[in-house]
Amino acid sequence: MRCPHCDATDNRVVDTRTSRGGRAVRRRRECLDCVSRFTTYEYVEERPVQVLKRGGSSEEFDRAKLIRAIRTACAKRPVSLSQVEAIADEIEDLLSKQAGVEVPSGRIGEFVMERLKPLDRVAYVRFASVYRDFQDEDEFQEFVSEMKARGRQEQQLKYQAEFPF
């Protein structure tokens, strides 16, 4: 590493810590020539994930856009910003681990819905209404009815597991 003050390459590491949620290593260095200190970061260079849109176009994955969409669905609901960011973190980690660099936007929508459903049912329905692109109230009503039926079925299975007699 070159010193930003005197351009010398002789330096030593004074302190090393993880940062950015364990995705980077922060190092404090001291130049052996001019004795000034500076910080460097070391991180894995990631390939940008491309999101394939419904219309056939593609764009680079945008974490801020994902957070905005989730926050919109969670507006005036008891879901904290840290919970929204945790969902975004999980999805970002999933995307970075996928073999391909192109992910259909529908897959990202499914990831969000899987995480919103147990967190807040209203936010789940709101997100689904945009993600699934309902054309009229009948499609929306059908989705809500299916969701209620699945919820009753899950409760019944849970009850049967608790009381198997």
LUMNUTI-565066 format. One record per residue: x, y, z of N, C-alpha, C, CB in turn; residue in three letters; residue number from 0. Coordinates in Angstrom, 1 decimal, always signed. Glycine has a CB too. Layout:
# residues N
{r {X Y Z} {X Y Z} {X Y Z} {X Y Z} 'ALA' NUM} ...
# end
This chain:
# residues 165
{r {+0.8 -1.2 +0.0} {+0.0 +0.0 +0.0} {+0.9 +1.2 +0.0} {-0.9 +0.0 +1.2} 'MET' 0} {r {+0.5 +2.2 -0.8} {+1.2 +3.4 -0.9} {+0.6 +4.4 +0.1} {+1.2 +4.0 -2.3} 'ARG' 1} {r {+1.5 +5.1 +0.8} {+1.1 +6.1 +1.8} {+0.4 +7.3 +1.0} {+2.3 +6.6 +2.7} 'CYS' 2} {r {-0.8 +7.7 +1.4} {-1.4 +8.8 +0.7} {-0.7 +10.2 +0.9} {-2.9 +8.9 +1.1} 'PRO' 3} {r {+0.1 +10.2 +2.0} {+0.8 +11.5 +2.3} {+2.2 +11.7 +1.6} {+1.0 +11.6 +3.8} 'HIS' 4} {r {+3.0 +10.6 +1.6} {+4.3 +10.7 +1.1} {+4.6 +9.7 -0.1} {+5.4 +10.5 +2.2} 'CYS' 5} {r {+3.7 +8.9 -0.4} {+3.7 +7.9 -1.5} {+4.7 +6.8 -1.3} {+4.1 +8.7 -2.8} 'ASP' 6} {r {+5.2 +6.6 -0.1} {+6.1 +5.5 +0.2} {+5.3 +4.2 +0.3} {+6.9 +5.8 +1.6} 'ALA' 7} {r {+6.0 +3.1 +0.1} {+5.4 +1.8 +0.2} {+5.7 +1.0 +1.5} {+5.8 +1.0 -1.0} 'THR' 8} {r {+6.5 +1.6 +2.3} {+6.9 +0.9 +3.6} {+5.9 +1.3 +4.6} {+8.3 +1.2 +4.0} 'ASP' 9} {r {+5.0 +0.4 +5.1} {+4.1 +0.7 +6.2} {+3.8 -0.5 +7.0} {+2.8 +1.3 +5.6} 'ASN' 10} {r {+3.2 -0.4 +8.1} {+2.9 -1.5 +8.9} {+1.4 -1.4 +9.3} {+3.8 -1.6 +10.2} 'ARG' 11} {r {+0.8 -2.6 +9.6} {-0.6 -2.6 +10.0} {-0.7 -2.4 +11.5} {-1.3 -3.9 +9.6} 'VAL' 12} {r {-1.4 -1.4 +12.0} {-1.6 -1.1 +13.4} {-2.8 -1.8 +14.0} {-1.7 +0.4 +13.6} 'VAL' 13} {r {-3.9 -1.9 +13.2} {-5.1 -2.4 +13.7} {-5.9 -3.0 +12.6} {-6.0 -1.4 +14.5} 'ASP' 14} {r {-6.6 -4.2 +12.8} {-7.4 -4.8 +11.8} {-8.8 -5.1 +12.4} {-6.7 -6.1 +11.2} 'THR' 15} {r {-9.8 -4.8 +11.7} {-11.2 -5.0 +12.1} {-12.1 -5.4 +10.9} {-11.8 -3.8 +12.9} 'ARG' 16} {r {-13.1 -6.1 +11.2} {-14.1 -6.3 +10.1} {-15.1 -5.2 +10.1} {-14.9 -7.7 +10.3} 'THR' 17} {r {-15.6 -4.9 +8.9} {-16.6 -3.8 +8.8} {-17.6 -4.2 +7.7} {-15.9 -2.4 +8.5} 'SER' 18} {r {-18.6 -3.3 +7.6} {-19.6 -3.6 +6.6} {-20.3 -4.9 +6.7} {-19.1 -3.4 +5.1} 'ARG' 19} {r {-20.6 -5.2 +8.0} {-21.3 -6.5 +8.3} {-20.4 -7.7 +8.0} {-22.5 -6.6 +7.5} 'GLY' 20} {r {-19.2 -7.6 +8.1} {-18.3 -8.8 +7.9} {-17.9 -8.9 +6.4} {-18.9 -10.0 +8.4} 'GLY' 21} {r {-18.3 -8.0 +5.6} {-18.0 -8.1 +4.2} {-16.7 -7.4 +3.8} {-19.1 -7.5 +3.4} 'ARG' 22} {r {-16.1 -6.7 +4.7} {-14.8 -6.0 +4.4} {-13.9 -6.1 +5.7} {-15.1 -4.5 +4.0} 'ALA' 23} {r {-12.7 -5.9 +5.4} {-11.7 -5.8 +6.5} {-11.1 -4.4 +6.5} {-10.5 -6.9 +6.3} 'VAL' 24} {r {-11.2 -3.7 +7.6} {-10.6 -2.4 +7.7} {-9.3 -2.4 +8.4} {-11.6 -1.4 +8.6} 'ARG' 25} {r {-8.3 -1.8 +7.8} {-6.9 -1.8 +8.4} {-6.4 -0.4 +8.6} {-6.0 -2.6 +7.5} 'ARG' 26} {r {-5.9 -0.2 +9.8} {-5.3 +1.1 +10.1} {-3.8 +0.8 +9.9} {-5.5 +1.6 +11.6} 'ARG' 27} {r {-3.2 +1.7 +9.1} {-1.8 +1.5 +8.8} {-1.0 +2.7 +9.2} {-1.6 +1.3 +7.2} 'ARG' 28} {r {+0.3 +2.5 +9.4} {+1.2 +3.6 +9.8} {+2.4 +3.5 +8.8} {+1.7 +3.5 +11.2} 'GLU' 29} {r {+2.7 +4.7 +8.2} {+3.8 +4.8 +7.2} {+5.1 +4.8 +8.0} {+3.6 +6.1 +6.3} 'CYS' 30} {r {+6.0 +4.0 +7.6} {+7.3 +3.9 +8.3} {+8.2 +5.1 +7.9} {+8.0 +2.6 +8.0} 'LEU' 31} {r {+7.9 +5.8 +6.8} {+8.7 +6.9 +6.4} {+8.3 +8.2 +7.1} {+8.7 +7.1 +4.9} 'ASP' 32} {r {+7.0 +8.6 +6.9} {+6.5 +9.9 +7.4} {+5.7 +9.7 +8.7} {+5.7 +10.6 +6.4} 'CYS' 33} {r {+5.5 +8.5 +9.2} {+4.8 +8.2 +10.5} {+3.3 +8.6 +10.5} {+5.5 +8.8 +11.6} 'VAL' 34} {r {+2.8 +8.9 +9.4} {+1.3 +9.3 +9.3} {+0.5 +8.0 +9.3} {+1.0 +10.2 +8.1} 'SER' 35} {r {-0.7 +8.1 +9.7} {-1.6 +6.9 +9.7} {-2.7 +7.1 +8.7} {-2.2 +6.7 +11.1} 'ARG' 36} {r {-3.2 +6.0 +8.1} {-4.2 +6.0 +7.1} {-5.0 +4.7 +7.2} {-3.7 +6.2 +5.7} 'PHE' 37} {r {-6.2 +4.7 +6.6} {-7.1 +3.5 +6.6} {-7.2 +2.9 +5.3} {-8.5 +3.9 +7.2} 'THR' 38} {r {-7.2 +1.6 +5.2} {-7.5 +0.9 +3.9} {-8.6 -0.1 +4.2} {-6.2 +0.2 +3.4} 'THR' 39} {r {-9.3 -0.5 +3.1} {-10.3 -1.5 +3.2} {-10.0 -2.6 +2.2} {-11.7 -0.9 +2.9} 'TYR' 40} {r {-10.3 -3.8 +2.6} {-10.1 -5.0 +1.8} {-11.5 -5.7 +1.7} {-9.0 -5.9 +2.3} 'GLU' 41} {r {-11.9 -6.0 +0.5} {-13.2 -6.7 +0.3} {-13.2 -7.5 -1.0} {-14.3 -5.6 +0.3} 'TYR' 42} {r {-14.1 -8.5 -1.0} {-14.2 -9.3 -2.2} {-14.8 -8.5 -3.3} {-15.0 -10.6 -1.9} 'VAL' 43} {r {-14.2 -8.6 -4.5} {-14.8 -7.9 -5.6} {-15.9 -8.7 -6.1} {-13.7 -7.6 -6.7} 'GLU' 44} {r {-17.1 -8.2 -6.1} {-18.3 -8.9 -6.5} {-18.7 -8.5 -7.9} {-19.4 -8.7 -5.5} 'GLU' 45} {r {-19.2 -9.5 -8.6} {-19.8 -9.2 -9.9} {-21.2 -8.5 -9.7} {-19.9 -10.5 -10.8} 'ARG' 46} {r {-21.5 -7.5 -10.4} {-22.8 -6.9 -10.2} {-23.9 -7.8 -10.7} {-22.9 -5.5 -10.9} 'PRO' 47} {r {-25.0 -8.0 -9.9} {-26.1 -8.8 -10.3} {-27.0 -8.0 -11.2} {-26.9 -9.3 -9.0} 'VAL' 48} {r {-27.4 -8.6 -12.3} {-28.3 -8.0 -13.3} {-29.7 -8.5 -13.0} {-27.8 -8.3 -14.7} 'GLN' 49} {r {-30.7 -7.6 -13.0} {-32.1 -8.0 -12.8} {-32.8 -8.0 -14.1} {-32.8 -7.1 -11.7} 'VAL' 50} {r {-33.3 -9.1 -14.5} {-34.1 -9.3 -15.7} {-35.5 -8.8 -15.5} {-34.0 -10.7 -16.3} 'LEU' 51} {r {-35.9 -7.8 -16.1} {-37.3 -7.2 -15.9} {-38.3 -8.0 -16.7} {-37.3 -5.7 -16.3} 'LYS' 52} {r {-39.6 -7.8 -16.4} {-40.6 -8.5 -17.1} {-40.6 -8.2 -18.6} {-42.0 -8.2 -16.5} 'ARG' 53} {r {-40.3 -7.0 -18.9} {-40.4 -6.5 -20.3} {-39.2 -7.0 -21.2} {-40.5 -5.1 -20.4} 'GLY' 54} {r {-38.2 -7.7 -20.6} {-37.1 -8.2 -21.3} {-35.8 -7.4 -21.1} {-37.4 -8.2 -22.7} 'GLY' 55} {r {-35.9 -6.2 -20.6} {-34.8 -5.4 -20.3} {-34.1 -5.9 -19.0} {-35.1 -3.9 -20.2} 'SER' 56} {r {-32.9 -5.4 -18.8} {-32.2 -5.7 -17.6} {-31.6 -4.5 -17.0} {-31.1 -6.8 -17.8} 'SER' 57} {r {-31.4 -4.5 -15.7} {-30.7 -3.4 -15.0} {-29.9 -3.9 -13.8} {-31.8 -2.3 -14.5} 'GLU' 58} {r {-29.0 -3.1 -13.3} {-28.2 -3.6 -12.2} {-29.0 -3.6 -10.9} {-26.9 -2.7 -12.1} 'GLU' 59} {r {-28.8 -4.6 -10.1} {-29.5 -4.7 -8.8} {-29.2 -3.5 -8.0} {-29.1 -6.0 -8.0} 'PHE' 60} {r {-30.3 -2.9 -7.4} {-30.2 -1.7 -6.7} {-30.9 -1.9 -5.3} {-31.0 -0.5 -7.4} 'ASP' 61} {r {-30.0 -2.0 -4.3} {-30.5 -2.3 -2.9} {-31.4 -1.2 -2.4} {-29.3 -2.4 -2.0} 'ARG' 62} {r {-31.1 +0.0 -2.8} {-32.0 +1.1 -2.3} {-33.4 +1.0 -2.9} {-31.4 +2.5 -2.7} 'ALA' 63} {r {-33.5 +0.5 -4.1} {-34.8 +0.4 -4.8} {-35.6 -0.8 -4.1} {-34.6 +0.0 -6.3} 'LYS' 64} {r {-34.9 -1.8 -3.7} {-35.5 -2.9 -3.0} {-36.0 -2.5 -1.7} {-34.5 -4.1 -2.8} 'LEU' 65} {r {-35.2 -1.7 -0.9} {-35.7 -1.2 +0.4} {-36.9 -0.3 +0.2} {-34.5 -0.4 +1.1} 'ILE' 66} {r {-36.9 +0.6 -0.8} {-38.0 +1.5 -1.0} {-39.3 +0.7 -1.3} {-37.7 +2.4 -2.3} 'ARG' 67} {r {-39.2 -0.4 -2.1} {-40.4 -1.2 -2.4} {-40.9 -1.9 -1.1} {-40.0 -2.3 -3.4} 'ALA' 68} {r {-40.0 -2.4 -0.3} {-40.4 -3.1 +0.9} {-41.0 -2.1 +1.9} {-39.2 -3.8 +1.6} 'ILE' 69} {r {-40.4 -0.9 +2.0} {-40.9 +0.1 +2.9} {-42.2 +0.7 +2.5} {-39.9 +1.3 +3.0} 'ARG' 70} {r {-42.5 +0.7 +1.2} {-43.8 +1.1 +0.7} {-44.8 +0.2 +1.1} {-43.7 +1.3 -0.8} 'THR' 71} {r {-44.5 -1.1 +1.0} {-45.5 -2.2 +1.4} {-45.7 -2.1 +2.9} {-45.0 -3.6 +1.0} 'ALA' 72} {r {-44.7 -1.7 +3.7} {-44.8 -1.7 +5.2} {-45.2 -0.4 +5.7} {-43.4 -2.1 +5.7} 'CYS' 73} {r {-45.6 +0.6 +4.9} {-46.0 +1.9 +5.3} {-47.1 +1.8 +6.4} {-46.4 +2.8 +4.2} 'ALA' 74} {r {-46.9 +2.5 +7.5} {-47.9 +2.6 +8.6} {-48.2 +1.2 +9.2} {-49.2 +3.2 +8.1} 'LYS' 75} {r {-47.2 +0.3 +9.1} {-47.3 -1.0 +9.7} {-46.3 -1.1 +10.8} {-47.2 -2.1 +8.6} 'ARG' 76} {r {-46.4 -2.0 +11.7} {-45.5 -2.2 +12.8} {-44.2 -3.0 +12.4} {-46.1 -2.9 +14.0} 'PRO' 77} {r {-43.6 -2.5 +11.3} {-42.3 -3.1 +10.8} {-41.3 -2.0 +10.8} {-42.5 -3.7 +9.3} 'VAL' 78} {r {-40.2 -2.3 +11.6} {-39.1 -1.3 +11.7} {-38.2 -1.3 +10.5} {-38.3 -1.7 +13.0} 'SER' 79} {r {-37.5 -0.2 +10.4} {-36.5 -0.1 +9.4} {-35.4 -1.1 +9.5} {-35.8 +1.3 +9.4} 'LEU' 80} {r {-35.0 -1.5 +10.7} {-34.0 -2.6 +10.8} {-34.5 -3.9 +10.3} {-33.6 -2.7 +12.3} 'SER' 81} {r {-35.8 -4.2 +10.4} {-36.4 -5.4 +9.9} {-36.4 -5.4 +8.4} {-37.9 -5.6 +10.4} 'GLN' 82} {r {-36.7 -4.2 +7.8} {-36.7 -4.0 +6.3} {-35.3 -4.2 +5.8} {-37.2 -2.6 +5.9} 'VAL' 83} {r {-34.3 -3.6 +6.5} {-32.9 -3.8 +6.1} {-32.4 -5.2 +6.2} {-32.0 -2.8 +6.9} 'GLU' 84} {r {-32.9 -5.9 +7.2} {-32.6 -7.3 +7.4} {-33.1 -8.2 +6.2} {-33.1 -7.9 +8.8} 'ALA' 85} {r {-34.3 -7.9 +5.8} {-34.8 -8.5 +4.6} {-33.9 -8.3 +3.4} {-36.3 -8.1 +4.3} 'ILE' 86} {r {-33.6 -7.0 +3.2} {-32.7 -6.6 +2.1} {-31.4 -7.3 +2.2} {-32.5 -5.1 +2.0} 'ALA' 87} {r {-30.8 -7.4 +3.4} {-29.5 -8.1 +3.6} {-29.6 -9.5 +3.2} {-29.1 -8.0 +5.0} 'ASP' 88} {r {-30.7 -10.2 +3.6} {-30.9 -11.6 +3.3} {-31.0 -11.8 +1.8} {-32.1 -12.2 +4.0} 'GLU' 89} {r {-31.7 -11.0 +1.1} {-31.9 -11.1 -0.3} {-30.6 -10.8 -1.0} {-33.1 -10.2 -0.8} 'ILE' 90} {r {-29.9 -9.8 -0.6} {-28.7 -9.4 -1.2} {-27.7 -10.6 -1.1} {-28.1 -8.2 -0.6} 'GLU' 91} {r {-27.6 -11.2 +0.1} {-26.7 -12.4 +0.3} {-27.1 -13.5 -0.6} {-26.8 -12.8 +1.8} 'ASP' 92} {r {-28.4 -13.8 -0.7} {-28.9 -14.9 -1.6} {-28.5 -14.6 -3.1} {-30.4 -15.0 -1.5} 'LEU' 93} {r {-28.7 -13.4 -3.5} {-28.3 -13.0 -4.9} {-26.8 -13.2 -5.1} {-28.8 -11.6 -5.2} 'LEU' 94} {r {-26.0 -12.8 -4.2} {-24.6 -12.8 -4.4} {-24.1 -14.3 -4.4} {-23.9 -12.0 -3.3} 'SER' 95} {r {-24.8 -15.2 -3.8} {-24.4 -16.6 -3.8} {-24.9 -17.4 -5.0} {-24.9 -17.2 -2.5} 'LYS' 96} {r {-25.8 -16.8 -5.7} {-26.4 -17.5 -6.9} {-25.3 -17.7 -8.0} {-27.6 -16.8 -7.4} 'GLN' 97} {r {-25.4 -18.8 -8.7} {-24.4 -19.1 -9.7} {-24.4 -18.0 -10.8} {-24.6 -20.5 -10.3} 'ALA' 98} {r {-25.6 -17.7 -11.3} {-25.7 -16.7 -12.4} {-25.6 -15.3 -12.0} {-26.9 -17.0 -13.2} 'GLY' 99} {r {-25.3 -14.4 -12.9} {-25.3 -13.0 -12.6} {-26.5 -12.3 -13.0} {-24.0 -12.4 -13.2} 'VAL' 100} {r {-27.5 -13.1 -13.6} {-28.7 -12.5 -14.0} {-29.9 -13.2 -13.2} {-29.0 -12.7 -15.6} 'GLU' 101} {r {-30.7 -12.4 -12.6} {-31.8 -12.9 -11.8} {-33.1 -12.3 -12.3} {-31.6 -12.7 -10.3} 'VAL' 102} {r {-34.1 -13.1 -12.5} {-35.4 -12.5 -12.9} {-36.0 -11.7 -11.8} {-36.4 -13.6 -13.4} 'PRO' 103} {r {-36.6 -10.6 -12.1} {-37.2 -9.7 -11.1} {-38.3 -10.5 -10.3} {-37.8 -8.5 -11.7} 'SER' 104} {r {-38.9 -11.5 -10.9} {-39.9 -12.3 -10.3} {-39.4 -13.1 -9.1} {-40.6 -13.2 -11.3} 'GLY' 105} {r {-38.1 -13.5 -9.3} {-37.5 -14.3 -8.3} {-37.2 -13.4 -7.0} {-36.2 -15.0 -8.8} 'ARG' 106} {r {-36.8 -12.2 -7.3} {-36.6 -11.3 -6.2} {-37.9 -11.0 -5.5} {-35.9 -10.0 -6.7} 'ILE' 107} {r {-39.0 -10.8 -6.2} {-40.3 -10.6 -5.6} {-40.7 -11.8 -4.8} {-41.3 -10.4 -6.7} 'GLY' 108} {r {-40.4 -13.0 -5.2} {-40.7 -14.2 -4.4} {-39.9 -14.2 -3.1} {-40.5 -15.5 -5.2} 'GLU' 109} {r {-38.7 -13.8 -3.2} {-37.8 -13.7 -2.0} {-38.4 -12.7 -1.0} {-36.4 -13.3 -2.3} 'PHE' 110} {r {-38.9 -11.6 -1.5} {-39.5 -10.6 -0.6} {-40.8 -11.1 +0.1} {-39.8 -9.3 -1.4} 'VAL' 111} {r {-41.6 -11.7 -0.8} {-42.9 -12.2 -0.2} {-42.7 -13.3 +0.8} {-43.7 -12.7 -1.4} 'MET' 112} {r {-41.7 -14.2 +0.6} {-41.4 -15.2 +1.6} {-41.0 -14.6 +2.9} {-40.3 -16.1 +1.1} 'GLU' 113} {r {-40.4 -13.5 +2.9} {-39.9 -12.9 +4.2} {-41.0 -11.9 +4.8} {-38.7 -12.1 +3.9} 'ARG' 114} {r {-41.8 -11.4 +4.0} {-42.9 -10.5 +4.5} {-44.1 -11.3 +5.1} {-43.4 -9.6 +3.4} 'LEU' 115} {r {-44.3 -12.4 +4.5} {-45.5 -13.2 +5.0} {-45.5 -13.4 +6.5} {-45.6 -14.5 +4.2} 'LYS' 116} {r {-44.4 -14.0 +7.1} {-44.5 -14.2 +8.5} {-44.3 -12.9 +9.3} {-43.4 -15.2 +8.9} 'PRO' 117} {r {-43.8 -11.9 +8.7} {-43.5 -10.6 +9.4} {-44.8 -9.8 +9.6} {-42.4 -9.9 +8.7} 'LEU' 118} {r {-45.5 -9.6 +8.5} {-46.7 -8.8 +8.5} {-47.6 -9.1 +7.3} {-46.3 -7.2 +8.5} 'ASP' 119} {r {-48.8 -9.6 +7.6} {-49.7 -10.1 +6.5} {-50.2 -9.0 +5.6} {-50.8 -10.9 +7.1} 'ARG' 120} {r {-50.4 -7.8 +6.2} {-50.9 -6.7 +5.4} {-49.8 -6.2 +4.5} {-51.3 -5.5 +6.4} 'VAL' 121} {r {-48.6 -6.1 +5.0} {-47.5 -5.7 +4.1} {-47.3 -6.8 +3.0} {-46.2 -5.6 +4.9} 'ALA' 122} {r {-47.5 -8.0 +3.3} {-47.4 -9.1 +2.4} {-48.4 -8.9 +1.3} {-47.6 -10.5 +3.1} 'TYR' 123} {r {-49.6 -8.6 +1.6} {-50.7 -8.5 +0.6} {-50.4 -7.2 -0.2} {-52.1 -8.4 +1.3} 'VAL' 124} {r {-50.0 -6.1 +0.4} {-49.7 -4.9 -0.3} {-48.6 -5.2 -1.4} {-49.2 -3.8 +0.6} 'ARG' 125} {r {-47.5 -5.8 -0.9} {-46.4 -6.1 -1.8} {-46.9 -7.0 -3.0} {-45.2 -6.8 -1.1} 'PHE' 126} {r {-47.7 -8.0 -2.6} {-48.2 -9.0 -3.6} {-49.1 -8.3 -4.7} {-49.0 -10.1 -3.0} 'ALA' 127} {r {-49.8 -7.3 -4.2} {-50.7 -6.6 -5.2} {-49.9 -5.9 -6.2} {-51.6 -5.6 -4.4} 'SER' 128} {r {-48.7 -5.4 -5.9} {-47.9 -4.7 -6.9} {-47.1 -5.7 -7.7} {-47.0 -3.7 -6.3} 'VAL' 129} {r {-46.5 -6.7 -7.0} {-45.6 -7.7 -7.6} {-46.4 -8.6 -8.6} {-45.0 -8.5 -6.5} 'TYR' 130} {r {-47.6 -9.0 -8.1} {-48.4 -9.9 -9.0} {-49.2 -9.1 -10.1} {-49.4 -10.7 -8.1} 'ARG' 131} {r {-49.2 -7.8 -10.0} {-49.9 -6.9 -11.0} {-51.3 -7.3 -11.2} {-49.1 -7.0 -12.3} 'ASP' 132} {r {-52.1 -7.3 -10.1} {-53.6 -7.6 -10.2} {-54.2 -6.6 -11.2} {-54.2 -7.6 -8.8} 'PHE' 133} {r {-55.1 -7.1 -12.0} {-55.8 -6.2 -13.0} {-57.1 -5.7 -12.5} {-55.9 -6.9 -14.3} 'GLN' 134} {r {-57.7 -6.5 -11.6} {-59.0 -6.0 -11.1} {-59.2 -6.6 -9.7} {-60.2 -6.5 -12.0} 'ASP' 135} {r {-60.3 -6.1 -9.0} {-60.5 -6.5 -7.6} {-60.8 -8.0 -7.5} {-61.7 -5.8 -7.0} 'GLU' 136} {r {-61.3 -8.7 -8.5} {-61.6 -10.1 -8.4} {-60.3 -10.9 -8.3} {-62.3 -10.6 -9.7} 'ASP' 137} {r {-59.2 -10.5 -9.0} {-57.9 -11.2 -8.9} {-57.4 -11.0 -7.5} {-56.9 -10.7 -9.9} 'GLU' 138} {r {-57.5 -9.7 -7.0} {-57.1 -9.4 -5.7} {-57.8 -10.2 -4.6} {-57.2 -7.9 -5.4} 'PHE' 139} {r {-59.1 -10.3 -4.7} {-60.0 -11.0 -3.8} {-59.6 -12.5 -3.8} {-61.5 -10.8 -4.1} 'GLN' 140} {r {-59.4 -13.0 -5.0} {-59.0 -14.4 -5.1} {-57.7 -14.7 -4.3} {-58.9 -14.8 -6.6} 'GLU' 141} {r {-56.7 -13.8 -4.5} {-55.5 -14.0 -3.8} {-55.7 -13.9 -2.3} {-54.5 -12.8 -4.2} 'PHE' 142} {r {-56.4 -13.0 -1.8} {-56.7 -12.9 -0.3} {-57.4 -14.1 +0.2} {-57.5 -11.6 +0.0} 'VAL' 143} {r {-58.4 -14.6 -0.6} {-59.1 -15.8 -0.2} {-58.2 -17.0 -0.1} {-60.3 -16.1 -1.2} 'SER' 144} {r {-57.3 -17.2 -1.1} {-56.4 -18.3 -1.1} {-55.4 -18.2 +0.1} {-55.5 -18.3 -2.4} 'GLU' 145} {r {-55.0 -16.9 +0.4} {-54.1 -16.7 +1.6} {-54.8 -17.1 +2.9} {-53.7 -15.2 +1.6} 'MET' 146} {r {-56.1 -16.7 +3.0} {-56.9 -17.1 +4.2} {-57.0 -18.6 +4.3} {-58.2 -16.4 +4.2} 'LYS' 147} {r {-57.3 -19.2 +3.2} {-57.5 -20.7 +3.2} {-56.2 -21.4 +3.6} {-58.0 -21.2 +1.9} 'ALA' 148} {r {-55.1 -20.9 +3.1} {-53.8 -21.5 +3.5} {-53.5 -21.3 +4.9} {-52.7 -20.9 +2.6} 'ARG' 149} {r {-53.8 -20.1 +5.4} {-53.6 -19.8 +6.9} {-54.4 -20.7 +7.8} {-54.0 -18.3 +7.1} 'GLY' 150} {r {-55.7 -20.9 +7.4} {-56.6 -21.8 +8.2} {-56.0 -23.3 +8.1} {-58.0 -21.8 +7.7} 'ARG' 151} {r {-55.5 -23.7 +7.0} {-55.0 -25.0 +6.8} {-53.7 -25.2 +7.6} {-54.7 -25.3 +5.3} 'GLN' 152} {r {-52.9 -24.2 +7.6} {-51.6 -24.2 +8.5} {-52.0 -24.3 +9.9} {-50.8 -23.0 +8.2} 'GLU' 153} {r {-53.0 -23.5 +10.4} {-53.4 -23.5 +11.8} {-53.9 -24.9 +12.2} {-54.5 -22.5 +12.0} 'GLN' 154} {r {-54.7 -25.5 +11.3} {-55.3 -26.8 +11.5} {-54.2 -27.9 +11.6} {-56.3 -27.2 +10.4} 'GLN' 155} {r {-53.2 -27.8 +10.7} {-52.1 -28.8 +10.8} {-51.3 -28.6 +12.1} {-51.1 -28.6 +9.6} 'LEU' 156} {r {-51.1 -27.3 +12.5} {-50.4 -27.0 +13.7} {-51.1 -27.6 +14.9} {-50.2 -25.5 +13.9} 'LYS' 157} {r {-52.4 -27.4 +14.9} {-53.3 -27.9 +16.0} {-53.2 -29.4 +16.1} {-54.7 -27.4 +15.8} 'TYR' 158} {r {-53.3 -30.1 +14.9} {-53.2 -31.5 +14.9} {-51.9 -32.1 +15.3} {-53.5 -32.0 +13.4} 'GLN' 159} {r {-50.8 -31.3 +15.1} {-49.5 -31.7 +15.5} {-49.4 -31.6 +17.1} {-48.4 -30.9 +14.9} 'ALA' 160} {r {-50.0 -30.6 +17.6} {-50.0 -30.4 +19.1} {-50.9 -31.4 +19.8} {-50.4 -29.0 +19.4} 'GLU' 161} {r {-52.0 -31.7 +19.2} {-53.0 -32.6 +19.8} {-53.3 -33.8 +18.9} {-54.3 -31.9 +20.2} 'PHE' 162} {r {-52.4 -34.8 +18.8} {-52.6 -35.8 +17.8} {-53.7 -36.9 +18.1} {-51.3 -36.5 +17.6} 'PRO' 163} {r {-54.5 -36.7 +19.1} {-55.5 -37.8 +19.4} {-56.7 -37.7 +18.6} {-55.8 -37.7 +20.9} 'PHE' 164} 
# end
